[in-house]
Amino acid sequence: MKLSNCFFYTIRDDIKDEDSKSGNLLVRSGMVKKEASGVYMFMPMGLRVKRKIENIIREEMDKAGANEVLMPALIPSEIFQKSNRYDSFGPDMFKLNDRNEREFCLGPTHEELFVMAAKEKIKSYRDLPFNIYQIQDKFRDEARPRFGLIRTREFTMKDAYSFDTNKETGEISYQKMVEAYKNSFDRMGIDYRIVRADTGVMGGDLSEEFQAVTDIGEDVLVMCDSCSFGSNIEVAPVKAMEVAKEEKKKMELVETPGVKSIEDVVKFLKVDINKTVKTLVYSADGEIILALVKGDRELNDTKLSKLLGVSNLELASEEELKKIVDAGFGSLGPIEIDAKIIMDNEVANMSNFVCGANKDGYHYINVNVDDFKVYKQGDIVNIREGDSCPHCSGKIYFKKGIEIGNTFKLGTKYSEALDLNYLDEKNQLKPVYMGCYGIGVARCMAAIAEQMSDEYGLVWPASIAPFQVCITVINVKDEIQMNVADELYDELKEEGIEVLLDDRDERAGVKFKDAELIGIPYRITVGKKANDGILELKSRNGDINMEILKDKIIDEIKSCL
């Protein structure tokens, strides 16, 4: 492609309404343009990058034996009602009515439609296993679109679904997809981690996330310094500390005027924070419950929801609190209160601890677990940096990540809800075992831009760069320079190398800055020394910066690529 006659532009200044490095650089480099909050146009350069990412994914999916399909984006709403997911999506789902007042939605996901497609094939166990996938746009009305292409309202996703007779063969299909994902992200050059995650609205038996490591990531990745353990903080298990049991003391009510926080308790009563328990009040599907955690811990909403088996969990309001006790949030405790008590595993190991007395200005000391009735006990707190690894004796540390892919062992959740069955060898009807696998295409693009950029612009790896080589002509009015550039341009194209020729009548500095901003991996400069057959070759990552004879440059580029 020659820049003098193509649609190309760059922006010199930072973009005011972009809140991420990747969003700023992708807009400035002319890769994308924001049309509305969470809605982007893909310009020629950006579309080339996006399509290369799609092609890498497509090649690896095909290699793993999956077959590509394409589902509609416009979906009748009753399909999601039948699978009991219509209410789960809530306001995130874009809804509209046709001229006959039949309700449709713009597809936020496609599990149900893939099941309907699979029904056309599956009759008996002989029709299994298989895997089908698509690369298509999804629509979700995000409450807070942000970080450029990382969280948008319209986004391209590769979603795949495997169909098997049972959990054992389903595991084989699952591992094939995991390998396809590893190969895809390795080819893109992404620094990523695989972590266990919450199954969320998707449901199923297991979820794993492929997380691109970057400081702007919305997810907290929990890693071990000694083993391969990795988890999203939402589901990272906490190994409860073993504490020697003390001889039980008599529980006492003590006055604590003005004391409302754990920090206040520690300071006023002069106790170790490890001897305190805080009580949090939640509404769980409309029922008020109390959650007990050690004073220095943070409660994990996802774990608590899973333990209780509820879909709607939120902190109780003051009005809801008044229904069970006449005290403020800073004075709550488990003694003599009419509400279900959920206790963290660490609290179960404690003795003679301090907690609220359900009376403003008072606390109990020397409280023990047998002083109150526990409804359920479990791991309901966030893991912390420095905690012991749940799998070994190593220590936990955190990274931030952008979720670029996920895999789910769905089991029979959707096949049972939508009557996807097969006849086994004994002619008995069984539900199909399913797996689900997603990759955010534009998120990959944003993650790479976050990881591979510098003060001058993007630094694309050659596998996804819009072009592999950029030829920059210093003086387009110099006939020799242009002849050398045109000849080299044709030779590179003949070798199958994607080349961009900057033949614009612009100052050399402008051309160099643009080449750096758009992140082309290799730049060949054709200048005054072209008369002597000498060119300059420079790599965008800074590894190569040299003069080279024109006759040798093709071989050098091929070697680099």
N, C-alpha and C positions, 0 to 999 in steps of 0.2 A: 504494500500500500504506500502511495506517495501522499505526503501530508498536504502538498500544495492544492490538491483537488479533492480532499475528503472532509467530512464533518468532524472537526477537531477543535477543542478549545481547552484552556486551563484558566484557573482563577488564582491570582497572586496572593490575595489576602485570606486570612483564616475566615471560616464561615461562622457567623455569630450564633446561629441557632443549632449548631451541631455540638453535642455534648460528649463526643468521644474522638480519640485520635483517628480511628479508622473512618468514622463518618466525615470528619473534616477533610481528610486526605482524599477519600473517594469522590467527594463533591468537588474539591479544588482541582483534582486531576481530570475532571470531566468524565469520570467513570459512571457516575450516577447524578441525578438531580432530584431534590426533594420536591414533590408535587403537593403534598399535604402531610400532616403529622403521621408518621408511620407508613407513608406511601411514596415510593420512589420510581422514577424513570431509570431505565438502564440505557446509557448512551453506547455508541459503537465500541469503544475501548472496554467499557465495563461489561458489555454483553459478551464480548470475546472471552473475557476472564470467566464469567459465569458459565458459559457453554463448555469451556474446557474443564471446569470442575464437574459439570454434569456428565461430560464424556468419560472422565476418569471413573466416576461412580458407575456409570452405565457399563463400562468395560469390565469392571470388577464384579458387578452383579451378574452380567451375562456369563462370565467365567465361572461363577459359583453355581450356574445352572438355573438362574431365575429367568422368567419370561416377562417382557415389558408389556404393559397395558396402559390405557388412559381412561380415567374415570371422569364423569362430569363434575364441574364445580358447582352447578346448580342442583340441589338435592331436595326432594320432598321432605318436609319436617317430620312426617309421621314415621319415617325410617328411624330417626333418633328416638322418637317416642317409644317405638317397639322395643328398642334395646335398653330403655330406661336411662338414656343419657341426655335427653332433651333438657331436663331441668339442671343437670350437672354443669352444662356449659353456660347456662344463665345468660347474662348480658354480653358474654364474649361472642355469642353467635349472631352473625348478621342475618336478619330475617326479612322476608318480603312476600307479598301476595301476588299471584298472577291475576289476570283479568276475570277469572272465575272465583276469585277469593280463596283459592287453594294456597296454603302457606308453604313456602320454600325457604331454604337457607343457602348461604354461600358456604361450601364445605369447610368446616374447621378441621376435619379429619375424615378418613374414609373406611374405617374398619367394616362398617355395616355393608357398604357397597361391595367390598372385596368378598365378603361372605356370600352375598347374593350372586356374585359372578362364579364363585367356587361351586355353588349349588348346581350350576349348569353342567359341571363335569362329574362331581362326586356322587357315585351311587354305591360302590363297594370299596373294600380295602385295596383292590387292584388299581383303583384310580389315584392312590396316594403313594408317596408324598409328591408335592410340587410346591413351587414358590412363584408368586407373581408380584410385580412391582410397577410403580409409575414414578415419573418426575413431573410434578404438577403444582400449581399454585393452591395455597390454602388461605383462608380468610378468618381472622379473629379480631374482634373489636377490643383491642388492648386498652385497658384503662389508662395506661401511661406508656405510649410508645417512646422509646429512647435509644440512645447509643447507635444511631445510624441504622445499619442493616441488621443489628443484633436483635432488636425487638420492634417488629413492624406489624402492621395490620394485614398486609398482603405479603406473602412470602412463598418462595418455591421450596418444596420438600420432595425428597425421594422417600416414598414409603413402600415397604414390602411386607408381604404376609406369607408365612409358610403354613402348610396344611399337612398334618401327619395323623397316623392312626393312634399313636399313644405318646406318652411322655418320653420314652426311650428313643424312639426315632425322631421325636421333636427336638431332643437334645442335639442330635446329629445335625439337623437343619439349622439349629440355633448357632452352633459352633461354626458352621460354614459362613453364616452371615457375619459373625464376629471377625473371622479371618478376612472376609471381603472388606469390612470396615477398616481393619488395620491396614490392609494394602492400599485402600483409597486414601486414607489420611497420610500414610507414609509417602505416597506419590505426590501429594499436595505439599509436603514439607512442613506439616503442622506439628508443633510440640504439644502432645496430648497425653492425657491419663484416662484409664478406664476405671470408673468408680461405681460402686453399688448405689442405687437410688430408690426413691419412693415410686411405687407404681402409679400413684395419683389417680386421676380420672380414667386412665387406661385400664386399671385393674390388672389382674393376673398374678402369677406366682413370683416373678422376679423382674426387676428392671436394672439395667446397667447403662451408665452414661459415658459417652466419649467427650471429655472436657478439654478444650484448648486452654492451656495455661496462660493467663494474662491478668495483669493487675486490675483491669476494668471489669473482669468477670463478675456476674451477679451471684454465682454459686460459690460456696465455701467448700473446698476439697480437703478431705481429711486424709493425710498420708502418714506412713510410719517410716522412721529413720532406719529401721533394721530389716523390714520384710516388705512384701509387695502389696500389703493391705492398702486399699483405697476405697473411699466412700464419700458420698455427698453428706454434708453435716446433718441433713434432715433425717438420715437413717443410720448414722454411724453409732454402733453400740458402745455403751460406756461400761467399762469393767469396774464394778462397785468396789471401793476400797475395803479391805478386810480391817476391821477395827475390833480391838479386844473389848469384850463386854465388861461393863463396870457393874458393881453391886448396885442394885436399884435403890435410889433415894426417894424420900417422900416428896411428892409433887407439892409445890407451894405457889400461891398467888402473890405477886409482888407488884407494887405500884411503880409505874414507869411514865410519869407525866411528860407529855410532848414527844414521846418516842413513837415514831411511825415507820421507820425504815430499818432494815437489817443493820445498816451502819450505825444508826442511832442506838439499837439494842446492844451492839458490841461495845460501843463507847460508854453507854450509861451503866450497863451491868458488868463491864470489864470482863467479858467472856471472849473466848476464841470463836471466830465465825463458824468454825467446824462444829461447834456445839449449838448452833442455831438452826431452826427450821422455819422456812417461810411458807405461807399458805396463800395460794392463788385461787381465785374464784372464776369459774368458766360457765358459760351456757353451752351445753352439749346436746344438740338437737332439741333445744328448748328446756332441758333439765339442768338445774343448777348443781354443780359438783365442785368439790374442793380438791386441789392438787397440792400435795406436800413434797417439797424438795429441800435439799440442804441449802443453808443460807447463802453459800457462795456459788450456787449453780443457777443456770438459766433453764427454764422449762422449754421443752421441744414440743410444739403444737402438733407436728406430724406424728410423733410417737404416741402422744396422748390420744389423738384421734383414732389411731390404729388399735390401741389397747382397748378403747371404749367401743370401737366399731361404729363410730358416728361420722356423718358426712359434713355437719356444720358445727364448728367449734369456734367460739369467740369469747373474749373476756366479758364477764358479766358487767352490767351497768350498776350504778348506785341504786336505782330503783329495784333491780332484781336482787341485789344484795340485801336490801331492807326486808325482803320477804322471808329471809331465813335468820337474820341476826341484826340487832340494833347496835352496830359498831362500824367503824370505818375500815377501809382496806388495810391500813397499817396495824390493825389490832386483831387480826383473824387467827384462828387456830382450830385444831380438830376436837377439842374437848367440849362435850355436851353441845353438839350442834346438829341440827336436823338436815343433813345433806350427805350424799355419798362421798366417801373419802378415797381418793386415789393416791397411793403412796409410792414414791420412787424407791428403787432398790437400796440406794445409799441410806435413806432414812431408816430402813428396816434394820440396818446394822448399828444405828446410833443408840446411845444410852444417856439418860439424864440431860436432855436437851432443853433449849428455850424455845417457846413459841407464843403466839398471841393468845389472849384469854377471851376473845370475843366481847371485850369490854374496853372502850377507849381509855387509854392511860394505864392499862394493866397487861402484864404478861405472866405466863407460868414458867417456872424453872423446874428442873428435875422431872421432865416429862419423859415417859417411855411408851413404846409402841402398844403395850397392853393396857394403856390408859384410855384408848379409844378404839372404835370399830372401823376396820379397813374394808372397803368394798372390793378394791382391786389393787394389786401391787405389780410394778414392772419398771422397765427402764424408760423414763419419760424426760430425761434431761439431755442437754447438748454436751457433746464431748468438747474438751478444751485442749489447747496446745499444752504439751507437757504431760498430759495424761498417759497412762500406760496403754499400749496397743492392745486391742481386744484379742489379737491373734498371737502375740508374742510378748517378749519383755521390753520391746523397743518403746521409744517415745513418739508421741503424736506431734505433727506439725501441720500447718495449714498452707494452702495455696488458693488463689482465686481462679475461677475458670468460666469459660463460655461453653455452654452445652451445644455441641455441633452434631451430635448423633446420639441415638438411644436404641436400646434393644429391650424387648419385653417377651417374657414367656407368658403368653396370655392364657394358656391352658384351654379350658372348654367354656370360658365365660361367654364369649360371643356366639359360639356354635350352639350352646344350649339356649341362649336368649333368642336366637334367630333360626333355630331348628336345622342346623347344619349337621347332618348325621351320615353315617355309612354303615353298610352291612359287613360284619366281620366274617371270619372263616366259618363260624358256626351259624351264620345267617341271623345274627343278633344285631339290633340297631345300637350303634354307639356314637357319641358326640365326637366330632373331629377335634384334634389337639392343634392349637394355633400358636404361632409366634408372630411378632410385629417388630418392624425395624425401620427407623426413620433417620434421615440426614437432612439438616438444614443447609441448603445449597448456598444461599446468600450469607448465612451465618459463617460458613466456612470462609467465604470471601472476606468478610469483616474480620474474622479471627486471624487470618493470615496477614491482613493489613495492620492489625494491632501488633502482631508478633514481629513482622518483617517490614519495618519502616525506620527512618531516621529523620534528622532535622531537615533533610532536603526533599523527602517524599517517600513514596512506596518502594519496596525492594522485592518485587515478585520473584518467586522461584521460576525457573525456565518452563516447568511443566504446566503452569497456568498463566504465565505472563501473556498479555495481549499479543505481543510480538517477542520473538527471541532476540532479535538483533535490530538495532537502530543505526542507520547510516546518517551521520550529520555532515552536511556540506557547509564549510565555512563561508565560501563566497560562491553563490549560485551564478554569478555573472562571469566567473572564471570558467572558460570552456573546458580546460583540462580537468579541473576538479569535477565538473558535472559529467564529463565523459567517463572518468574513473568511477564515480559514484553509480552512474547508470549501468555500467558494465558489471560492477560488483553486485549491484541489486539483482540483475538478471541471473548471475551465476549462483547466488545464494538461493534464489527461488528454484532454480533447476535442481539444486541439492535437497529441496524439500524443507528448507529452513525459512521460517516465518520472519520476514524482514520488513522494516518500516524505513522509508527513505524520507528524511526531513529536507525537502528541497524548497522550503519556504524562503522568501526573500526577507529574512529576519536577521538581527544581529546574532552572532555566535553565542553570546551569553544567554540570550532568550532560548535558543535551541537547547543548549546544555541544561538549563534549568528545567525545561519541559521534559527532557529525556529522563532526568533524575526524578521529577515529580511523578511521572507515570510509571516509573519503575522497570524499564526495559532492562533485562539482565546484562546484555552486552552492547556497547556503543563503539562503533567504528567512526573515527573522525577523519574526513578527507579535507586536508588543508594545503598549505603552500608546498609541503614536501611531496605532495602527490606527483609533482613534476619529476621527482626522482624515484617514484614507485614506492614511497614510504608512507604508511598510514599509522594512525594511533588506535590501539585497542584498549578499551577500559571496561572492566566489569562493574556492575552497579554495586556489588557488595564490597568493592575495594580490593579484592584479591589480585586483580590483574590491572596493570597500568604500564603499557609498554609501546614502543614503536616497533613496527613489523613490516616486512616487505609485502606488497600487495599479492605477489605470487604465492605466499605462504599463509595468507590470512584465512582462506577457506578451510584448510586443514586444521588450523588452530581453533577456529570456531567449532568445527565438527568435534574436535577433541574436547572442548569445553562443554559441549552439549551432551 
